[in-house]
Amino acid sequence: MIEEELDAASVPRVAALLHEAADLNPTDLVIDLRECPFVDAAAIGMLLDVHRRMFAAGGRLTLRAPGPRVTRTLRLARVEKVLHVQ
């Protein structure tokens, strides 16, 4: 679960954790965003990168329960159809 803002300052650390998880070759990698208050363009780019990596390995990245503000940002960036959002 991500409980902090996903922005340019936090992306390098979160990306390292997600790439570490992706290295385990899971079928599904789920990121719980219910407590994440904000995502910026750097975070969206990082999520797309992890998505591409998972997809190439035959897996799927799922964003679970993003709040209204995060959902709106994903829609404005037009990535809600690329990223799997539950």
N, C-alpha and C positions, 0 to 999 in steps of 0.2 A: 504494500500500500504506500502510495506517495502522498505525504501530508504537507508538502511544502510547494511553493511556487516552482514551476519548471520554467526557468529562464536561462539566459546566457551564463549566469553565475553558477547555477546548479547543474546544467547540462553535462559538463565533462564528467562529473562524479556519477551522475545517474546513468549516463551512457556506458561508463566503465562497468557498472553493476549489471546493466542489461546485456552487454556483450559477454560478460562472464556467464550469465544465465544462458544465453544463446549458445555458448560453447558446449553446454551440456546436451545439446541437440534434442530439446523437448519437442513434442508434437505441437503443443500449444504453450505460448508464453503469455500470461495474463498480467496486465498492469491494472491494479485497482486505483482508480482516480477519484473515488468518492470524496476524499478529503483534500484533494489538490485544488487550490483556489484559483490558479491562473496558469496558462501556458502561453509562451511567446513563439515567435517564428523560429528561434533556435531550437526550442523543444520540439516543435512540429517537424523540423528537419531531422532531428535525432530519432523521433518516432518512425518517420518514413524510412530512415536508414536501417533501423532494427527490423522493421516490417520487410524490407527488401531482403535482408539477410535471412530472416526466418522463412520467407517464401522460397528463396533459392534453395534452401535446405529441406523443403517439403513440409515446413511447419507453418504456424500462423500466430501472429501477434494479435491479441485482443485487448482493447481498452475497456475496462469494466466500470460502469456507473459514473461517468464524468458528470459533474454538476452542470447547471445551466450555463454558467459563464464559460466553462471549458468547452461544452458542446457548441455553444455559439461561435467560439473562436475556431473550432474545427470546421464548422460549416462555412464560415467566412473565408477560410483558407482552402475550401473545397477539397478537403481530404477525408471527409466522413464516408465517402464512397470507396476510398482506397483502403483506409484503415478499418478493421472490424471493430465496431463499437457495440457494446451490449448495454 
